[in-house]
Structure formats: C-alpha cells, structure tokens
Amino acid sequence: MSGILCEHCTAACCRYIALPIDTPEMPADYDDVRWFLMHRGVSVFVEDGDWYIAFETPCRHLQADHGCSSYATRPRICRRYSTEDCDYHSGDYGWEQHFTDPAHLDAYVRARARRNGHAPRAPRQAGPRTAVTGAAFRGRGLVGEDLRPAGRQRRNRA
C-alpha cells in the first residue's frame, strides 16, 4: 500500500505542525486557547484526552510536486513518520474536539458548564499579547517528541 499511497501523496503532513498544550482547567486557560484561535491558520484539537495546537504552515522544503527538497537529510520526526500515520488516506482524525475559531470553543465551554451544573459565562474579549503566557505552554519544552508533526503519531508510541 505504501507505494500506491505515496504516488498520490499531497504532503498533508508537511503543511502543518501540531504541538501538545496543557489541558485548560480554569477560565483563564480557556481564554488563552480562545486567543490562539483568533489567529488565522491556528486550530486546537483534543485527541485521546490530550490537547494540541496546530499551525497551518508548509515546510520550507516542500516542493511544488509535493516532494521534499531535503529528503536525504530530513529530521528524525520526518523519518519516523510512516504511511500508517498518513494524513492522505485517513480523512478521519478521530479527534474528540476540533476548534477552528473562538466561537467553536465558546460553544464547547458553555456546553461543558451546563453539563457540570455551572452557569455559562460570557466569553471575554482577548486583548493583544506579545508572548504566549499562562497554562497553555507551562512546563512544555519545545524539544524532542513534543515536536511531532501531527498529534496522531502519539498513538504509535509505546
């Protein structure tokens, strides 16, 4: 299957980066996630209970024919990626949640508050920020396995 699959590859895995973030717990944490979603090309998804932020941004080595201009020296993350994880054939990522804009997150927070017996709160307007702060990246080093190109790869780790 890998030969056939690769013949049709559109390099979907080379067009975004997904990084784990801390699970929001407090209203301020959700407000940080809401701020992320105010930016174009950013989404947040939940998979297997873990939260991820995804940035739509193509790899600088992605060529017009969907090939890699640095294939021989590609990073370890790329080398580990297999057709088992391929974004081309899966279609369904199995996400528990996928937020693409603040309204999606606000609806989720309101529904969650109702389920937990809390009165829904009006969303706060996020102001401009110059750096990512708060719980979203607390304790996260941006090295090694945290730089998976897709949250889906997490399932394959033992």
C-alpha positions as CSV (number, residue, x, y, z in Angstrom):
1,M,0.0,0.0,0.0
2,S,2.8,2.4,0.7
3,G,3.9,2.6,-2.9
4,I,0.3,3.3,-4.1
5,L,-0.3,5.8,-1.3
6,C,2.9,7.7,-1.9
7,E,2.1,8.1,-5.6
8,H,-1.0,10.1,-4.6
9,C,0.7,12.0,-1.8
10,T,-0.2,15.7,-1.4
11,A,2.2,16.1,1.6
12,A,-0.6,16.9,4.0
13,C,1.7,16.1,6.9
14,C,4.2,18.7,5.7
15,R,1.7,21.5,5.7
16,Y,1.1,21.9,9.5
17,I,2.7,21.5,12.9
18,A,0.8,20.2,16.0
19,L,2.2,20.6,19.5
20,P,0.8,19.4,22.8
21,I,-0.6,22.1,25.2
22,D,-1.7,21.7,28.8
23,T,-5.4,20.8,29.2
24,P,-7.3,24.0,30.1
25,E,-8.8,23.9,33.5
26,M,-9.5,27.5,34.6
27,P,-11.4,30.2,32.7
28,A,-8.1,32.0,32.0
29,D,-6.7,28.8,30.4
30,Y,-9.7,28.7,28.0
31,D,-9.2,32.4,27.3
32,D,-5.6,31.6,26.3
33,V,-6.9,28.9,23.9
34,R,-9.5,31.3,22.6
35,W,-6.7,33.8,21.9
36,F,-4.8,31.2,19.9
37,L,-7.9,30.6,17.8
38,M,-8.2,34.3,16.9
39,H,-5.2,33.8,14.6
40,R,-5.5,32.6,11.1
41,G,-4.2,29.2,10.4
42,V,-4.4,28.1,14.0
43,S,-6.6,25.3,15.3
44,V,-6.8,23.3,18.6
45,F,-7.8,19.7,18.8
46,V,-8.4,17.1,21.5
47,E,-7.2,13.6,20.9
48,D,-7.2,10.8,23.5
49,G,-7.8,13.4,26.1
50,D,-4.7,15.4,25.2
51,W,-4.9,19.0,23.8
52,Y,-2.9,20.1,20.8
53,I,-2.4,23.4,19.0
54,A,-2.0,23.1,15.2
55,F,-0.4,25.7,12.9
56,E,-1.1,25.6,9.2
57,T,2.3,26.3,7.8
58,P,4.0,24.4,5.0
59,C,7.5,23.1,5.4
60,R,10.1,25.3,3.7
61,H,11.5,22.2,1.9
62,L,8.1,21.2,0.4
63,Q,8.4,21.4,-3.4
64,A,5.6,22.1,-5.9
65,D,5.4,18.4,-6.8
66,H,4.8,17.6,-3.0
67,G,8.3,16.1,-2.7
68,C,11.0,17.1,-0.1
69,S,14.0,19.1,-1.2
70,S,15.9,17.8,1.8
71,Y,14.7,14.2,1.9
72,A,18.2,12.8,2.4
73,T,18.8,15.0,5.5
74,R,15.2,15.3,6.7
75,P,14.7,15.5,10.5
76,R,14.1,12.5,12.7
77,I,10.4,13.4,13.1
78,C,10.0,13.1,9.3
79,R,12.0,9.8,9.2
80,R,9.7,8.3,11.8
81,Y,6.5,9.3,10.0
82,S,5.0,6.3,8.2
83,T,2.1,5.5,5.9
84,E,0.3,4.1,9.0
85,D,0.0,7.8,10.2
86,C,-0.6,9.2,6.7
87,D,-2.9,12.2,6.6
88,Y,-3.8,11.5,3.0
89,H,-5.8,8.3,3.4
90,S,-7.2,8.6,6.9
91,G,-9.6,11.5,6.4
92,D,-11.0,11.0,9.9
93,Y,-8.5,12.0,12.5
94,G,-10.6,10.6,15.4
95,W,-10.5,13.9,17.3
96,E,-12.7,14.3,20.3
97,Q,-12.9,18.0,19.6
98,H,-11.6,20.3,16.9
99,F,-11.8,24.0,17.4
100,T,-11.1,26.2,14.3
101,D,-12.3,29.6,15.7
102,P,-13.3,31.2,19.1
103,A,-17.0,30.5,18.5
104,H,-16.4,26.7,18.5
105,L,-14.5,26.9,21.8
106,D,-17.1,29.2,23.3
107,A,-19.9,26.7,22.5
108,Y,-17.8,23.9,24.0
109,V,-17.2,25.9,27.2
110,R,-20.9,26.8,27.5
111,A,-22.0,23.1,27.0
112,R,-19.4,21.9,29.4
113,A,-20.5,24.4,32.0
114,R,-24.2,23.3,31.6
115,R,-23.2,19.6,32.0
116,N,-21.3,20.4,35.2
117,G,-24.2,22.5,36.6
118,H,-22.5,25.9,36.3
119,A,-24.0,29.0,34.7
120,P,-22.3,29.7,31.4
121,R,-20.1,32.8,31.4
122,A,-19.9,35.3,28.6
123,P,-16.6,35.0,26.7
124,R,-14.0,37.7,27.5
125,Q,-12.5,39.6,24.7
126,A,-8.9,38.7,24.4
127,G,-6.6,41.7,24.1
128,P,-3.4,41.9,22.1
129,R,-0.4,39.9,23.5
130,T,3.2,39.9,22.6
131,A,4.1,36.5,24.0
132,V,2.3,33.2,24.8
133,T,1.8,33.0,28.6
134,G,-0.3,31.2,31.1
135,A,-1.1,27.5,31.4
136,A,-1.1,26.7,27.7
137,F,2.7,26.2,27.5
138,R,3.6,25.9,31.1
139,G,6.2,23.1,31.6
140,R,6.5,22.4,27.9
141,G,9.9,22.2,26.4
142,L,9.8,22.5,22.6
143,V,12.3,19.7,22.0
144,G,12.3,16.1,21.1
145,E,9.0,14.2,21.0
146,D,6.9,17.4,21.7
147,L,7.6,18.5,18.1
148,R,5.5,15.8,16.5
149,P,4.3,17.0,13.1
150,A,0.9,15.5,14.0
151,G,-0.8,14.6,17.2
152,R,-1.9,11.4,15.6
153,Q,1.6,10.0,15.9
154,R,1.2,9.8,19.7
155,R,-0.8,6.6,19.3
156,N,2.1,4.7,17.9
157,R,4.4,5.3,20.9
158,A,4.7,2.5,23.4
